[in-house]
Amino acid sequence: MGHLTRLIALCFVFHTTVAAQATYLELNDGNRIPTLALGTGRGTAKKDDSLDLIRQAVYWAIEAGYRHIDTATLYGDEEQVGQGIAEAIRDGLVTRQDLYITTKIWNDKHARDKVVPELNASLKRLKLDYVDLYLIHFPISTKTDGSPDNIDYLETWQGMEEAKSLNLTKSIGVSNFNITQIDRLLANSKIRPAINQFEVNPTLTQEPLVNHCRNLGIQVMAYSPFGFLVSRKSPDAPPPKYDDPIINDMARKYGKTPGQIVLRYLVDRGLIPIPKSTNKNRIAENIDIFNFQLTSNEVATINKFNKNKRVIHPIGWEDYPNYPYERV
């Protein structure tokens, strides 16, 4: 009986581990990408918190089954992300080959001859030999003081192609590019972007841009995936909020939380959500979405929340060359 109990316990552990593993999507360059990532950077750790929380969050995420970590030069946490990765590898949780690491080049390094040195600087901070995905963070270029520059993102892309040819990154892509910019890039590049990362959530469904990218074989990573679901600072923010009856009805049906419903909604649209957290329980909760699936009607119902309203809308760039958003 003792052997049977242990066997059942082992099966339970195996089952829960599998349930917390993300699925994968194929990229247009032959690589695969996990369909959920831990987001880091601004909004992950509070201003008064130590960046060491990022190191701990990365370790907890890998422990919970995450295999994809998303960071950027702008976030100022590549060093802590690298420490979390190194500790997880040291403790035998994963090998480097098990992990998928994304980082991004910032706006002030858009000159072609700066791309490879900047990626090498990121790799040094991460203490890695390569990343799996390197993104142009914005199509906008700036000088080091943040003032506008006028470097064409096509030039930046040439540097990205060089970085890939040097095996410093397995895949290259973009972030916050609109339809016109994607089309222009494809018409003037040797390597098509594997990814476009931009904001997608129930309040900003981005169906035209998502569909355009997918039709071109470009996968979409979705940042700010919860939208205004957990917004407490904006009482006038549009629904859905955490107590929304429609989302909660779905949560009860599947035995999940409203947050898990929203993340699953994005996965069921074929997207790669990037939830942020430094809370161990919430990190584990956010990846526990691969043991159920929404119906097509439920996905369509959540799409109806769309208000084309952004959580992240940079202020002050509206007149910069290559500004990618609608002007408000």
URCORHU-V850117 format. One record per backbone hydrogen bond with DSSP energy under -0.5 kcal/mol. CO is the residue of the C=O (numbers start at 1). NH is the residue of the N-H. If there is no record, write none. Layout:
co->{CO;CO}
nh->{NH;NH}
This chain:
co->{1;2;3;4;5;6;7;8;9;10;11;12;13;14;15;16;18;19;23;25;27;31;33;35;37;38;39;41;41;45;46;50;51;51;52;53;54;55;56;57;58;59;60;61;61;62;65;67;68;69;70;72;72;72;73;77;78;79;80;81;82;83;84;85;86;87;88;88;89;95;95;96;100;101;101;102;103;104;105;106;107;107;111;111;112;112;114;115;116;117;118;119;120;121;122;123;123;131;132;133;134;135;135;136;141;143;147;150;152;152;153;154;155;156;157;158;159;160;161;162;163;163;164;168;171;172;173;174;178;179;180;181;182;183;184;185;186;194;195;196;196;197;198;201;203;203;203;204;206;207;208;209;210;211;212;213;213;214;217;219;220;221;221;222;223;224;226;228;229;234;241;244;245;246;247;248;249;250;251;251;257;258;259;260;261;262;263;264;265;266;266;267;271;272;273;275;278;279;280;281;282;283;284;285;287;289;295;296;297;298;299;300;301;302;303;308;311;317;320}
nh->{5;6;7;8;9;10;11;12;13;14;15;16;17;18;19;20;21;290;35;33;30;27;25;273;39;70;277;44;45;43;49;53;54;55;56;57;58;59;60;61;62;63;64;65;66;65;22;100;38;102;40;75;76;77;76;81;82;83;84;85;86;87;88;89;90;91;93;94;92;98;99;99;69;132;133;71;135;73;137;109;110;142;114;115;115;116;118;119;120;121;122;123;124;125;126;127;128;170;171;103;173;105;137;175;149;146;143;152;155;156;157;158;159;160;161;162;163;164;165;166;168;169;167;131;134;194;136;197;182;183;184;185;186;187;188;188;189;219;174;198;221;176;223;204;307;308;309;201;210;211;212;213;214;215;216;216;218;217;219;196;272;198;223;274;200;227;229;231;242;237;244;248;249;250;251;252;253;254;255;256;261;262;263;264;265;266;267;268;269;269;271;270;273;222;37;39;280;283;284;285;286;287;288;288;289;292;299;300;301;302;303;304;304;305;306;310;313;320;323}
